[in-house]
Amino acid sequence: MKKPISRKTHGAADYAYAALAAALPELANFEEEEKAKILCRIIAGGTLTYTLFTRAEWGVIKLIPFKIHLLTDFTAGIFTLAAPWLFKFAENKNARSTFLALGITSVIASLLTEPEEM
């Protein structure tokens, strides 16, 4: 069964995800939650880095196979879902909700993307 998200669409979404993750502490009003703010920047930078290095139309330095990229998205999503409790900022509703949304997005996108290599 063909999956609904193409490799090309996934790449565009990853660049947008990285930019949004970097801006979310201010947009979601939890910039005072230092651990969550730093983690958002790390997630954004990590996503941008492995997206730039993916062997796909939108990759700049084509080193990482696309299937590995999808696996990275999935595992990063699981980590992001657990982060509020792992880093003890779950009591901050805005930060917790943001990380849950980011994690769910990453996991679902990885599962719904057609894994064909370029």
C-alpha positions as CSV (number, residue, x, y, z in Angstrom):
1,M,0.0,0.0,0.0
2,K,1.4,3.4,-1.0
3,K,1.8,5.9,1.8
4,P,0.3,9.4,1.5
5,I,3.4,11.5,2.0
6,S,6.0,11.6,-0.7
7,R,9.7,12.0,-0.1
8,K,9.6,15.5,-1.7
9,T,6.8,16.6,0.5
10,H,8.5,15.1,3.6
11,G,11.6,17.2,2.9
12,A,9.7,20.4,2.7
13,A,7.9,19.5,5.9
14,D,11.2,18.8,7.7
15,Y,12.6,22.2,6.8
16,A,9.4,23.8,8.1
17,Y,9.4,21.6,11.2
18,A,13.0,22.7,12.1
19,A,12.2,26.4,11.7
20,L,9.0,26.0,13.8
21,A,10.7,24.0,16.5
22,A,13.3,26.7,16.9
23,A,10.6,29.4,17.3
24,L,8.2,27.5,19.5
25,P,9.5,28.6,23.0
26,E,8.5,32.2,22.1
27,L,5.4,31.2,20.0
28,A,4.0,28.9,22.7
29,N,5.1,31.1,25.6
30,F,7.5,28.9,27.5
31,E,10.7,30.8,26.9
32,E,11.3,30.9,30.7
33,E,11.5,27.1,30.8
34,E,15.2,26.9,30.1
35,K,15.5,23.1,29.6
36,A,12.6,23.0,27.2
37,K,13.8,26.1,25.3
38,I,17.3,24.6,24.8
39,L,15.8,21.2,23.8
40,C,13.7,22.9,21.1
41,R,16.8,24.5,19.7
42,I,18.6,21.1,19.8
43,I,15.7,19.4,18.1
44,A,15.5,22.1,15.4
45,G,19.3,22.0,14.8
46,G,19.3,18.2,14.7
47,T,16.4,18.0,12.3
48,L,17.9,20.6,10.1
49,T,21.3,18.9,10.1
50,Y,20.1,15.4,9.2
51,T,17.7,16.8,6.6
52,L,20.5,18.7,4.9
53,F,22.6,15.5,4.9
54,T,19.8,13.2,3.5
55,R,20.1,11.5,0.1
56,A,17.0,13.1,-1.4
57,E,16.1,15.9,-3.8
58,W,16.2,18.4,-1.0
59,G,19.3,17.2,0.7
60,V,22.4,19.4,0.2
61,I,25.1,16.9,1.1
62,K,23.5,13.6,0.2
63,L,25.0,11.1,2.6
64,I,22.2,9.6,4.8
65,P,19.8,7.1,3.1
66,F,16.2,8.2,3.2
67,K,15.1,5.1,5.1
68,I,17.7,6.1,7.8
69,H,16.3,9.6,7.8
70,L,12.8,8.2,8.5
71,L,14.1,6.0,11.3
72,T,15.8,9.1,12.8
73,D,12.5,11.0,12.5
74,F,10.7,8.2,14.3
75,T,13.2,7.8,17.2
76,A,13.6,11.6,17.6
77,G,9.8,11.7,17.8
78,I,9.7,9.1,20.6
79,F,12.5,11.0,22.5
80,T,10.5,14.3,22.0
81,L,7.4,12.7,23.4
82,A,9.3,11.6,26.6
83,A,11.3,14.8,27.0
84,P,9.0,16.7,29.3
85,W,9.3,13.9,31.9
86,L,12.9,13.0,31.2
87,F,14.0,16.6,31.7
88,K,11.4,17.4,34.4
89,F,9.4,20.2,32.7
90,A,6.1,18.3,32.4
91,E,4.4,20.6,34.9
92,N,4.7,23.5,32.4
93,K,1.6,22.9,30.3
94,N,2.7,25.0,27.3
95,A,6.1,23.2,27.1
96,R,4.6,19.8,27.7
97,S,1.9,20.2,25.0
98,T,4.4,21.6,22.5
99,F,6.7,18.6,23.0
100,L,3.8,16.2,22.7
101,A,2.7,17.9,19.4
102,L,6.2,17.9,18.0
103,G,6.8,14.3,18.9
104,I,3.4,13.1,17.5
105,T,4.1,15.0,14.3
106,S,7.5,13.4,13.9
107,V,6.3,9.9,14.6
108,I,3.3,10.2,12.3
109,A,5.2,11.8,9.5
110,S,7.8,9.1,9.6
111,L,5.2,6.3,9.5
112,L,3.1,7.9,6.7
113,T,6.0,8.8,4.3
114,E,6.7,6.6,1.3
115,P,10.2,5.1,2.1
116,E,11.5,4.9,-1.4
117,E,15.1,5.9,-1.9
118,M,16.1,8.4,-4.5
